[in-house]
Amino acid sequence: MNSIQASIITIGDELLIGQVIDTNSAYIAQVLNKIGVAVKNRIAVGDDKTAIIEALETASKKSNIIIMTGGLGPTADDITKPLLNEYFGGELVIHQPTLDHITDLFVNKHKRPMIERNRKQAEVPNVCEVLFNETGTAPGMLFKKEGVYYFSLPGVPHEMRFLTDKYVIPTIASAFKAPTILHRTLLTAGLGESFLAEMIADFENALPTNIKLAYLPNFGMVRLRLTATGDNEKLLEISINEQFAQLKLAVSDYLVTDVDDNMEVVVGKLLKEKNQTVATAESCTGGYIGHLLSKHAGSSQFYTGGIISYDNRIKTEFLDVPAPILQTVGAVSQEAVEQMAKSVRESMKTDFAVSVSGIMGPSGQTDEKPLGMVWIGVASKEKVVSKVFYLRFDRLRNIEVTANQAINLLRLLIINKI
């Protein structure tokens, strides 16, 4: 192997049956990419000795870095540690710092007895380098064989991230000379991926060979990411910044932000900069817009709250939507969402408001109002604007897309683009 390549092996039956979503691989791949290490493959295996050994054999032929997560707990199905002990020809011994740490956790902090099952978590193969786990009871381990580095980490996400950041990445950066990888990302809205690609085809075709463009569509938006690879970081930064400036100019009519932020973060920054506030009135999204606006620290500076109005009675009594509107054009209408936005803004005394009403599915449609039809309204003190969308996804996806489109419509109102 001439380049530095990594394999990620995730262990656990729960991953194979879909009971637990594997977020560990994504995190590991992201942090490896930042230090110039390419992920060659990702393998998921169950709690099966033969399958794990086969995965190790396969990965070691393709990669010089192997990172495993899972199977280090105290129960019978956690077989990774004894397997690795056998695989590397070691002997299980007590790692005293880990035993002291586990004892302190159980006896002193949680006032619980220390049982043998917990004590055995302090056992490690005597042929590994122990990665001390301050955030849990299972230590990480590093084995080295024929130039290949094997890291074994707990499957608990926050423990895996801690050990990856503290030990894995610094160890790899010190042991291997990786090329520099730089990324620049922007977010666009209002134009689909294929149309965007057509619009910037000349730019993409003229890119230097060491700079690649990636299209990352999601929630009705498209991220564009430039990735540059090289050995001279200073020259690489100049080159990617020049290309990124050209890319921003090429998509300027659809540009949301030139940093890798989500839509709600962009809007939150706008509102905080202007010292302005927003409220929400949600029917079909069930509070998801409010969740997005309030999920980041500091959101109380701009998000005051919202009303979830699934029942038409709530729309009438709390959002002043006249009963005749609901009886004639219905809740999924321009008239309804505009009144919802206007009313919630006035009642909560905010600068802006967002409202939504639609048919998320999988039922509820009519001939006049098909599945996925959504009205979105936004309001300021000066005006109320609404727009209809026709979505084509399942219920949860429709909710996510609606929320992001609603926040984008709010952004356009804040910056006076509608």
N, C-alpha and C positions, 0 to 999 in steps of 0.2 A: 504494500500500500504506500503510494507516494504522498498522498494527502492525508490530512487529519480527518478521520471520519468516526462517527459515533453511532452506536445502536442503543435503542431504548427498549427495555423489556419490562412490561408490567405484569404482575403476578396476582392472580385471584380469580376464583370462579365467578365472583360477583361482577367482574368486568365482562366476562364472556356472555353472561345471561342478560346483560343490560340493567342489572339492579343498581349498579353504581357507574356513573359516567366518569371516564378517564380524563381528568384535567391535569394529572401529573405529567403525562407525555408532552402536552402542549406547553406547559411551563418550562420543562427541561429543554425542549427544542428551542424555545425562544431565547433562553439565557445562553445556550450553546452558540446559537447563531450570532449573538452579540460579540462573542470573542472569536468568531471566525471558524467555528467547528461545524462541519456539515453533518446532518443526521442522515445516515445511510438507510436505515430502516427502523420501523417501530413494530415490536412483536408483543402481542397479548397472549398469555398462556394461563391456564387454570392452575389450581393447587395440585399439580401432578408432577411427580419427580421426573419421569421420562420426558415430559413435554418441556420442563424447565432446562434439563440437560441438553436436549436437542436445540432449544433456543440459544443457549450459551455457545454450543458448537457452531451453529450457523452464524451467529453474530461475530464470533472471534475470527472467522475467516474473512469478514468484510470490514471490520472496524478495529481501531486500536484503542477505542474508549467504549466501554459498555456500562450503561447505567440501568440498574434494576430497582424497581420499587415494589413493595408489598411482601407479605409472607413472613414478617418479622415479629408478629404479635405473640401473645402468651397461650393461644389455643392450639388444639391438635392439628388444625388445618394449616397452621403457619409453619411450613416446612422449609423455607428458604435457608435459614441459618444452618441447620444440620446438613442440608444438601450441599451448601457451599463448603462447609467444613470437610465433608467427604471428598468433594470435587477437587479441592486444593490440597488435600492430604494433611489436614490439621488435627488439632485436638482441642476440644472445648474447655476453656478455662474461665474463671471468674475475672471480670474486669472491675477492679475494686472501686475506681471513681464512679462507674455506672451503678454498682451495687449501693454505694453510699447515697447516690442521687435518688435511686428508687426507694430506698429505705426512708429517706427524708420526706419524699412525696407522700408515701403511704402512712407512715407512723406519725410524723410531726405535722405535716400540712393537712392531711385528710383524716387523721385520727382513725385509721383503719389498720387491721392486722396485716402483717407482711407474710404472705403465703408462699409456698415453694414455687408455685407457678410464676409468681412475680419475680422471685429471686433468680429463676433460670433465665430471665430476660437479660441479666447481667453477664451471662455466659457468651463468650465470643471465641472464634477459632484463633489459635495462637499463631496463625500464619497471616493474620490480617492486621492492618492499621486501623485502630478504632476511631470512629468519628463521633465524638461525644455529643450526645443529644440532650441539650438543656431543656428542650420543649416537650419531651415525652420520655417513655421508659425504654424504647428500643433503640440501641445505638446503631449508627451507620457503620459500614465496613468498607475498607479498600483492600483489594487483592491485586497483586501484580504477577503476570505470568507471560513470559516470552514477548515482552514489550507491550502487552495489552494491559490497560488499567480497567479493573472491574470494580464498580461502586455498587454497593447494596444499601438501599435506603428504605425507611419505613414508608408504607403506603398512605399514611395519614397526611393529607395535603400540606397542612401548615408545618408539620415536622419535616416533610420532604423538602419544602422550600427553604427552611432554615438551614438544613444540612447542605443543600445544594449551594446556597449563597455563601455559607461560611467555609465550607471545605472543598466541595467538588469543583466549583469554578476556579478558585485560586490555585488548586492543585493542578488542574489541566492547563491553566494559563502559564504556570511555572514549568511544567514538564514538556509542553509541546509548543512549537513555534507556529502559530496560526497566522494566516493572512488577515489583514484588516477588512472588516465588513462595515459599511456605513449605510444607513437607511434614511430616506426622507419621505414623509407621507403627507398627503393632503386628502381632504374630504370634499366630494362634490355631491350636489343634489339637483334634481330636475331633468336629468338626461340618463337614459338607460346605458348599460355597459356597452352594447354593440354600437350604439350611436356615438358614444364617447370614443370608442376605439377607432371608429371611422374618422372622427373629427381630428384626432391627434395621430393619425397613421404616419404622416410625414415626420413628425417629431420622433416617434418611436423607431422608425426605420433609420433615422440619422444618429441614434444613440451610439456612443462608443461601445466596443465589444465587451468591456468590463462593467458596463452599467445596464441593468435589466429593469424593465417596467412590469409591474404586476397590477392586475385589476382585482379588487376585492369588493364585490357587490354584497350589500346586506341592508335589510330594512328599507329598501327603496333608495338607498344612497350608494355611491361607489367611492371606495378609497382607491387612490392611486399611489403606489409605493415604488420609489426608485431604490435599487440596491446596487451599491458599487463595491467591487472587490479589488484589492491590490496590496502591495507591500509598503508603499510610501503613504502614510496616513495624511500627511499635510497636503500632498498633491492630489490625493484622492478626495479630500474634503473640498478643495477648490473646484475640482471637476464636477462632483455631484451637486454642489451648490449652483454652479452655472447651469447645469441641465435642469435642476429643480426650478430655477427662476424662469426658464423657458417654458416648462410645463405649466407653471402657475399662470403665465401669460396666455397660454393656449387654451386653458379651461376657465379663464377669468369670469365668464358669464355664469358659470355654475359652481364657482368656488365657495365653499362654506368656511373652511379654515385650512391653513397651511401647516398645522401641527396634527399629531395623531390623537385627536380628541373625539369623543362621541358627541352627538348632536346636543344632548342635554347639558354637557359641559360647556360647549360653545355658548349656548343661550344663557346658562348661569353666569358665565363671565361677562356677557353683554349687560345683563341686568345689574350685576354688582358694580360694574364700571359706571353705569348710569344712575345707580342708587334707585332702581325701580323694582316693582314687585309684580307678581302674577298669581292668579288663582285658576282653578280648573273646575269644569263641570263635565262629568263623564257618564255616559250611558253604556255604550258597548264595550268599553275598555276596562271597566270595573276598577278604576283607580290606578291603572298601570302608568298613565301619564304622570300622575302625582308621585308615583313610586320612582320614576326616572328622574324627575326634577328634584326629588328630595334625597336620593341615594348617596350623594356626595357631601362631604363635610362642608359646612358653610352655607348650605342651601336655605337655612332659616332666614338668611339675609334678604332673599328675594321670593321665596315660595311661601305664601301665607296659608294655603290649605285648599280643599276642594269639596265638592258635593258629588256623590255617586248616585245617579238618579235613574236606576233601571226601571222602576215603576213610573208610569205616567203621572200618578198622583204626586210623586216627589217633584216631577218636572213642573207640575201646576202649582203646588203649594210652596215650594222652596225656590223655584227658578222662574216663577211668573210666566210660564208658557201657557197662553190662553187655551182653554179646553177646546174651543172651536178649531184651533190649528191642529191639535192632536186628533180631532174627530174627522177633519177633512184631509189635509195633506199628510198627517201622521207625524210620529216622533222622528222618523228618519227623513228629515226635510231641511231645506235651507232656512225656512221660517223658524223651525224649532231650535236649531243649533245657534242661530244668530241671537235669539232671545235668551237662550241659556248662557251664552258668553256675556251678553250685555248685563244680565241680571247678576251673575256671580261676581262680575267685576265690581258692580255697584254695591252689592251687599257686603263684599269683603274689602271694599275700599282699596283696590289695587290699581296699578297703572295699566295692566293688561290682563286678559283672560283667554283661556282656551276651552273649547267645548267640542264634544264628539257624540254622534249618534249614528248607529249603523247596524248592519245585519252580518254578524261574524260567522254564523253557520254552526252546525251543519244544516240547520233548518231555519224557518222563519221567513223565507223569501216569498215574493209574489211576482206576478207577471210584470208589474210596474217597478218593483224594487228587488232586483236579483241578489243572490248570495254574494256577499263581499261589497255591497254598496255602502259607502260611508260618507256622511257629511261632516266636515270639520269647520268650526268657526273660531275666529280670533277677534278680540275686541280691544280697543284702546279708548281713551276718553273722546277721541275725535271720530272714530269710525269703527264699523263692524264689517269684517270680510269673511266670506265663506267659500268653500270649494268642495266639490263632490269627487270621490275616488271610487274606482271599481277594482277591487282586489280579487285575487284568484287562488288564494292559499287556504290552508286549513284554519280552524278557529284561532289557535294560539298564534300562528304566524300572522294572521290578519290583525290580531290585537297589537302585536309588536310593530308591524308596519304602520298601522294607523297612528300609534303613539308617536313614532318617529316623524311621520309626515306632519302630525299636528304641531310638534315642537319646531319643525322646520318652518311651518307657516307662521308660527309665532316669531321666529327669528326674522323672517322677511318683513313682518309688521314692525318689529323693533327698529330695524335698520331702514325703514321707509322704502322698501322695495315692492310693496303692494298697497 
